[in-house]
């Protein structure tokens, strides 16, 4: 019962904060935001590589396309023709 009120409060809160921030104030922070995004991407890639190396996952099992293929093989919601993919 409180979930809709919580969502409404969150929307009003972020709208009010968004309207008080001037876009000119954000421009000097763009280089820092881009640097943090690059660092986050790099650490996620390194962590993922470490995890699959530690668990001795084979090269063919590391790709996301392999996961889509496995999902389509066992799911009725597979797009037409997807089940013909070979990895």
N, C-alpha and C positions, 0 to 999 in steps of 0.2 A: 504494500500500500504506500510505503514511503519512497519507493523507487522512482515514480514519476516526479515527485517533488524534488528528489535529489538531482535528477537529470535537469529539471528546470532551473534549479539553483546553479548548477554547474554551467549551464548555457548562459544565464544572465551574468554570472561572475566573469566568465572569460570574455563575453561581449563587452562588459564594462571596462575590463583591463585593456582589451584590444583597442577600445576607442580612446583611452587616455594616453596610449603610446604614440608618439609622433614617428612617422617613417624616417624622418631625418635623424632621429636619435639612434636608429638601428643601423644605419649605413656604416658608421665607424666600427661596428662590431662584426661586420661581414667577414673580414679576414680571420678573426678568431673562430667564428662559427664554421667556416670552411676548413680550418685546421683541425677543429674537433671532429668534424665529420670524416676527414681523412684518417685521423688517428683511430676513430671508432671502426672504420672499415678495415684498416690494416690489422687491428687487434682481433677482430672477428675472423679474418682470414687465417691469421696465425693460430688462433685458438682452435679453429676447425681442423686445420692441418695437423696440429698436435693431437687432437682427439682421435682422428681417423688413423694416425700413425700408431698411437698407443694401443688402439683396439685392433690393429693389424687388418684394417679394412682393405680389401683388394682395390686395385686401380679402377676396375669397372664398377665397383659399388660406391665410389665417391661422388659420382655426378648426380645432379638433380634429375636429369632425364631418365636415369635408371629407376629412380623412385616413381616417376610418373608412369613408366612402363609397368612396374610391379602393381601400382594402384589400378591401372586400367585392366590388367590381366585378371584381377579379382573383383572388379567393380562392374556393375551394370550401367554406370553413368559415364562410361568411357566415350569420348567423341568418336564418330564414325571414322574408321581407317586407322585409329591410333593403335589398335591391337596388332597391327601388322609391323610395327616398329621392331627392329632387331638391334640389340646392343651387344 
